[in-house]
Amino acid sequence: MMIIDEPSMVSDKPLPSFSDISEYWAEANIKQAVRARIVNGYPDGTFKPKATVTQAEFVVMLMNALKPQAEGNALTFTDSAKIGAWAQKSISQAVQAGLIHGYEDGSLRPDAEITPAEMAVVIAKALGQSDEANAAVSFADDRDIPAWAKGSVAFVQKKGIVQGKSNNIFAPQKHATRAEAVTVLLNMLAQMN
């Protein structure tokens, strides 16, 4: 996947002043992600850093971060009709790049909230990591990490892309927030450069 690292990645438009990120733990990351055109705020002047992220929203953020040149493949998920027009190109690009494949039943579940385990798998693929089924994870709740994600979680932890929460908890099955998503995407980009 080709990554473009040019000044054009950063918007010349003035940064919006979000009413809900002042002194938030991810304030600097949110501002950086908005400047880099990875994510936007809402028309009401908020960013909603604590709001959960859907599968489709995360893929759009990811592809905005990666800036692929390809147009993508036709979407063949059993629930492709549920994918909003705003997300179709990003999802087709992610499919073409081999970053997402959907679920065993052929669906994508674009409106399902993404988990940290799912984010780790997609980010590891974006960084070219091959599956390491027996990889060691040092999070306190490693027993809760699904087998299909363990190698990817170990990889992104080792790379410093994810650090976990207090008490060394990864919380692999909880729903990821917008603030967490932009933070891991910025950490991913730092690893790529």
KABELFEN-V732650 format. One record per pair of residues at least 6 apart in sequence whose ideal C-beta (glycine too) atoms are under 7 Angstrom apart, sorted by the first residue. I is the first residue (numbers start at 1). J is the second residue. D is the distance in Angstrom with one decimal. If there is no record, write none. Layout:
BEGIN
{{I & J & D} {I & J & D}}
END
This chain:
BEGIN
{{1 & 66 & 6.0} {1 & 68 & 5.9} {1 & 97 & 5.3} {2 & 68 & 6.8} {2 & 69 & 5.7} {3 & 66 & 6.2} {3 & 67 & 6.5} {3 & 192 & 5.8} {4 & 67 & 4.8} {5 & 193 & 6.3} {9 & 36 & 5.6} {9 & 37 & 6.8} {9 & 67 & 6.8} {10 & 35 & 5.1} {10 & 36 & 5.8} {11 & 35 & 5.8} {11 & 37 & 5.7} {15 & 31 & 6.0} {15 & 34 & 6.1} {15 & 35 & 6.1} {16 & 34 & 6.8} {16 & 41 & 5.3} {16 & 45 & 7.0} {18 & 41 & 5.3} {18 & 45 & 6.4} {18 & 46 & 5.9} {18 & 47 & 4.2} {19 & 45 & 5.1} {19 & 46 & 5.6} {20 & 46 & 4.7} {20 & 47 & 5.9} {20 & 48 & 6.7} {20 & 49 & 6.7} {21 & 27 & 4.7} {21 & 30 & 5.3} {21 & 47 & 5.2} {21 & 49 & 5.8} {24 & 49 & 5.5} {24 & 179 & 6.9} {26 & 49 & 5.9} {26 & 179 & 3.8} {26 & 182 & 6.9} {26 & 183 & 5.5} {29 & 182 & 5.4} {29 & 183 & 4.7} {29 & 186 & 5.5} {30 & 47 & 5.6} {30 & 49 & 6.3} {30 & 179 & 6.4} {30 & 182 & 5.9} {32 & 186 & 6.0} {33 & 39 & 5.0} {33 & 182 & 3.9} {33 & 185 & 6.8} {33 & 186 & 6.1} {34 & 40 & 6.7} {34 & 41 & 6.8} {37 & 64 & 5.9} {38 & 61 & 5.4} {38 & 64 & 4.6} {38 & 65 & 4.8} {38 & 182 & 6.3} {38 & 185 & 6.0} {39 & 61 & 5.3} {39 & 64 & 6.9} {39 & 182 & 5.6} {41 & 47 & 4.6} {42 & 48 & 6.3} {47 & 178 & 6.8} {48 & 178 & 6.0} {49 & 177 & 6.4} {49 & 178 & 5.4} {49 & 179 & 3.8} {50 & 177 & 5.4} {50 & 179 & 7.0} {51 & 177 & 6.4} {51 & 178 & 5.3} {52 & 113 & 4.5} {52 & 175 & 4.2} {52 & 176 & 6.7} {52 & 177 & 6.1} {53 & 113 & 6.7} {53 & 114 & 5.3} {53 & 176 & 5.3} {53 & 177 & 6.7} {53 & 178 & 5.7} {53 & 181 & 4.8} {54 & 110 & 6.4} {54 & 111 & 5.3} {54 & 112 & 6.4} {54 & 113 & 5.9} {54 & 114 & 6.5} {55 & 108 & 6.4} {55 & 109 & 5.8} {55 & 110 & 5.3} {55 & 112 & 5.4} {55 & 114 & 5.2} {56 & 83 & 6.2} {56 & 84 & 6.6} {56 & 87 & 4.1} {56 & 91 & 6.6} {56 & 110 & 3.7} {56 & 111 & 6.9} {58 & 114 & 4.7} {58 & 119 & 6.4} {58 & 181 & 5.7} {59 & 87 & 6.7} {59 & 90 & 5.3} {59 & 91 & 5.2} {59 & 94 & 5.0} {59 & 100 & 6.3} {60 & 87 & 5.2} {60 & 90 & 4.4} {61 & 181 & 5.8} {61 & 182 & 6.9} {61 & 185 & 5.9} {62 & 94 & 6.7} {62 & 122 & 6.4} {62 & 126 & 6.8} {62 & 185 & 6.4} {63 & 90 & 3.9} {63 & 93 & 5.2} {63 & 94 & 5.9} {65 & 185 & 4.7} {65 & 189 & 5.8} {66 & 126 & 6.5} {68 & 93 & 4.9} {68 & 97 & 6.4} {70 & 93 & 5.6} {70 & 96 & 5.5} {72 & 89 & 5.9} {72 & 92 & 2.8} {72 & 93 & 4.1} {72 & 95 & 6.6} {72 & 96 & 4.9} {73 & 92 & 5.3} {73 & 95 & 5.2} {73 & 96 & 4.5} {74 & 92 & 7.0} {75 & 83 & 6.4} {75 & 88 & 6.6} {75 & 91 & 6.4} {75 & 92 & 5.6} {75 & 95 & 7.0} {77 & 102 & 5.2} {77 & 106 & 6.3} {77 & 107 & 5.7} {77 & 108 & 4.2} {78 & 105 & 6.8} {78 & 106 & 4.2} {78 & 107 & 4.9} {79 & 107 & 4.6} {79 & 108 & 5.9} {79 & 109 & 6.7} {82 & 110 & 5.6} {82 & 111 & 6.5} {83 & 91 & 5.9} {83 & 108 & 6.7} {83 & 110 & 4.8} {87 & 110 & 6.5} {94 & 100 & 4.7} {98 & 125 & 6.5} {99 & 122 & 5.4} {99 & 125 & 4.9} {99 & 126 & 5.7} {100 & 122 & 6.2} {102 & 108 & 4.6} {103 & 109 & 6.5} {113 & 175 & 4.0} {114 & 176 & 5.3} {115 & 172 & 6.2} {115 & 173 & 5.5} {115 & 174 & 6.5} {115 & 175 & 6.4} {115 & 176 & 6.3} {116 & 162 & 6.9} {116 & 170 & 6.2} {116 & 171 & 6.2} {116 & 172 & 5.4} {116 & 174 & 6.8} {116 & 176 & 5.4} {117 & 145 & 6.1} {117 & 146 & 5.8} {117 & 149 & 4.0} {117 & 153 & 6.4} {117 & 172 & 3.9} {117 & 173 & 6.7} {119 & 176 & 5.7} {119 & 181 & 6.8} {119 & 184 & 6.0} {120 & 149 & 5.8} {120 & 152 & 4.5} {120 & 153 & 4.6} {120 & 156 & 4.8} {120 & 162 & 6.5} {121 & 149 & 5.3} {121 & 152 & 4.4} {123 & 156 & 5.6} {123 & 161 & 6.2} {123 & 184 & 6.3} {123 & 188 & 5.1} {124 & 152 & 3.7} {124 & 155 & 4.8} {124 & 156 & 5.7} {126 & 188 & 6.5} {127 & 188 & 6.7} {127 & 191 & 6.3} {127 & 192 & 6.9} {129 & 152 & 6.5} {129 & 155 & 4.5} {131 & 151 & 5.2} {132 & 151 & 3.5} {132 & 154 & 6.5} {132 & 155 & 6.8} {133 & 150 & 6.9} {133 & 151 & 5.6} {135 & 150 & 5.9} {135 & 151 & 4.3} {135 & 154 & 3.5} {135 & 155 & 6.9} {136 & 154 & 6.1} {137 & 145 & 6.0} {137 & 150 & 6.0} {137 & 153 & 5.4} {137 & 154 & 4.7} {137 & 157 & 6.4} {138 & 157 & 6.9} {139 & 164 & 5.4} {139 & 168 & 5.7} {139 & 169 & 6.6} {139 & 170 & 4.0} {140 & 167 & 6.1} {140 & 168 & 4.4} {140 & 169 & 5.6} {141 & 169 & 5.2} {141 & 170 & 5.7} {141 & 171 & 6.8} {144 & 172 & 5.5} {144 & 173 & 6.5} {145 & 153 & 5.3} {145 & 170 & 6.5} {145 & 172 & 4.6} {146 & 172 & 6.7} {149 & 172 & 6.5} {153 & 170 & 6.6} {153 & 172 & 6.8} {156 & 162 & 5.0} {159 & 191 & 5.3} {160 & 187 & 6.5} {161 & 184 & 5.6} {161 & 187 & 4.2} {161 & 188 & 5.5} {161 & 191 & 6.3} {162 & 184 & 5.9} {164 & 170 & 4.7} {165 & 171 & 6.1}}
END
